[in-house]
Every structure is written in C-alpha cells, then in structure tokens.
Amino acid sequence: MPDYIEFAQKYKDICKCHFIYIKEAHFYETDENGKFVDGWPRGYFGFEYPQHKNQEQRLQMAQLLKNKYNIPDEFPIYQDIYPQNLFDESFGIWPDNLCVFKNSRLIYRGIINLDGTRNGSHTKELEGYLDNFKY
C-alpha cells in the first residue's frame, strides 16, 4: 500500500487516483470448531481477515485499510459491489492492480502473472507508462 499512496500523491495533479476495495485477498475462514476451511495459511503476512459476507462488511474493511495505512482523505476508497464484484470481474484486478481509464475506456492495466504474482511494482511500471503518455 505505501507505494500506491506515494504514487497517488506524486501524480495527483495529472490524474485522479481512486482506491477500489474488492473482495478480501488475505482472508482466513474457519468453521464453527475453529478449523481452517479456506483462505491464506494462518499467519501469512499477519493477515487473518474474514471474507466479506455483505456490503457493510466490505465498507468496514475499506475503513480499516484506510486507517491502517493512513490513506489521505483526498484519495477516496470505493467498494466493489457485493456479491457480484463487478469491477473485479470486469477488469481482473484481484489481488491488486492498477488501471488507467481515459474517456471511460481502459487504456492501461498492470500485468499479473497467471499465478497471481507480478514482476515488480505496478507503480514503477505505470510511472514509465505515464511519463511517455501524451495527454
């Protein structure tokens, strides 16, 4: 998150940066007996959040994200629609990604490998793209 915030602050005068909270990438689910049933391995990166069960829970997690990383108020966090996840389903941004839209058209999407990893920071890749982009 820190590199996304730094990117948003650096480029705020030439583009609008929005955070869109989609389904939880670092979720951890247990059954009624406390047995692991789905999600990331327990303790993985210190994240153990439940997957959202409604829009209100997604809103609460977006607020937690905002507070945890001190995301400035000038960068609102929108939430994808639960349970359809229309933004994520339309643009394939899970677990995280950067997209650029111009005139309501997608003109850039960060590359994520098939296994969900990426080759370096999206923000560095996008900075190179924006530096060569003609507005």
N, C-alpha and C positions, 0 to 999 in steps of 0.2 A: 504493500500500500504506500509506503513512503515515496517510492519512485513515481507512482501515479500522481500523488499530491504535488510533488515537485514539478512534474511535467505540466499539470493543470495550472500551477501558478506561473510557470515560465511562459506558457503560450496563451494565457487568458486574454491578452489584448488582440490576438489574431483569430482565436476560435473559442467557442463555448465548450467547456468541458463539463460533462454530466456523469455522475456515477449511477449505474443502474444495478440494483441489488436483485440477483436472480436466485435460483434455488441454492441452498447451502452446499458449498463444495466440501466443507470439512465436517460433515455430520457424523453422528455416532448414535446408533439406535440400540436399545436393549429391550428385552421382553419383560413381562411382569416379574420375573425372577432375577432380573439384572443381568441376564446372559446376553452377550453381544449377538445381534442379528443382522446388522447392516451398517455400512459406513466405513470410515477410515479406521485403521488399527488404533486401539486405545492409546492415548497419549501422543499420537502422531502430531508433531509440531505444537503440542499443547492445546489443540483444538478438540473439544468434545461438545458440539452443539447438536441439538435435535434438528431433524429436517422439519421444515415448516409444514404445519397442518392446515393453515389458513392465512389469509392476507394480513391479519392483525399480527400474527407471529413473525411474518416477514418484515413488517414495519418495525417491530421491536428489535429484530436482529439488525436491520439497517441503522437504527438509532445506536445500538451497541457498537457497530462498526464505526460510526461517526465519532462516538465518544472515545473509543479505544485508540483511534488513530488521529484524533484532533483534526478531523476534516473541517476546513473553514466553511462557514455558512454560505460563502459565495459559490460553493460547489454543492448544489443540492444532490441528495441521494433519492432517486426514484426507485420504485419497486416494480419488478415484472409482475404480471397478473397471475395470481394463484387461482386454480391449479394449472391453467393452460400453459404458463411460461412462454407467452407469445414472442417476446423479444429474443429469448434464448433459442427457442425453436426456429425462429426466422433467420437468425444470424449466427447461430452456433458459437456462442461466446463462452460457454462453460469450459473450464472452471473460472477463467478470467481472460479478458481480451480487450483490445482497443479497436474501435471502429470509427471511421470518419464518414460523415454524411455531408453532402453538398446538394442544395436544392432538392432535399428529400430523397436523394439517391445515395446508396452505399458506394463510396469511392475507394475505401481502404479498409482492410480487415487484417489484423495481426495473424501471423501463421502459427498454428498449434499443430504439433506432430500428432499422428494417429494415437499414440499412447498418452496423450494429454500433456506432454511436456513441450517446452519451446526452447529454441536455441538463443538464449539471451533475453534481455529485457525488451518487452514490447515498446517501451517508451523510447529507447535508443533507436530502434528500428523506425519508429514513427517520426522521430525528430529528423532523421535523414530524409524521410519522405516529405515532410512539411518544408524543410529547408529548400527542397528542389521543386516544390509545388507552386504553380503560378495561380494566384488568386484572381 
